[in-house]
Amino acid sequence: AVAFVTNERLERIDLNGDRRQSLGDVRSPTRLVWGDDGTIYLGDDQSALLRLFPEQGGPPVEFGTIPADGLCDVLPGGGRILLQEKRSSIRADFGVLQIYDLATQERRTVLSQAYEGRLRGETLYFVRDSALLAVPFDLESGEVVEEGEIVVRDLAVDSLFGYGQFALSQNGVLAY
């Protein structure tokens, strides 16, 4: 299935196009991440609010204010999300990536000078200085294991708002 936003509604459609379902109203969405726990995590109201939508429908859970500048990804199993927080009003390159535990509401910085984090397997991808980088990441401890490497140089970015122009599938296919 694919989830998307249209006319201020979160919609879901099966890949064969047979079944389209409206999941709920949205205000001003910024990021949509489909967790492996079957929950669609949505940064709404210009990233100020985290809303959790069941993939099969039903009322969304309004989790509350996201304590950062935006939702980046959901860690496997749900319950922890990857956030980005700008530390400068000028460029997202001075920001940090943080893990936020939804149950305890604790957050911890995992990487500095980074934004647009995506976790695939045990690799954390992120943007820094117009490049896409990858670092080994320990899912259990939530820590970067060693130095990373550049995957793409000269990536199209908007460092003012903290967006990198790339997509990464769950099986590691990269489009940029």
Buried (B, 14 or more C-beta within 10 A) or exposed (E): BEBEBEEEEBBBBEEEEEEEBEBBEBEEBBBBBBBEEEBBBBBBBEBBBBBBBBBEEEEBEEBEEBEBBBBBBBBEEBBBBBBBBBBEEEBBBBBBBBBBBBEEEEBEEBBEBBBBBBBBEEBBBBBBBBBBBBBBBEBEEBBBEEEBEEBBEEBEBEBEEBBBEBEBEEEEEBEE
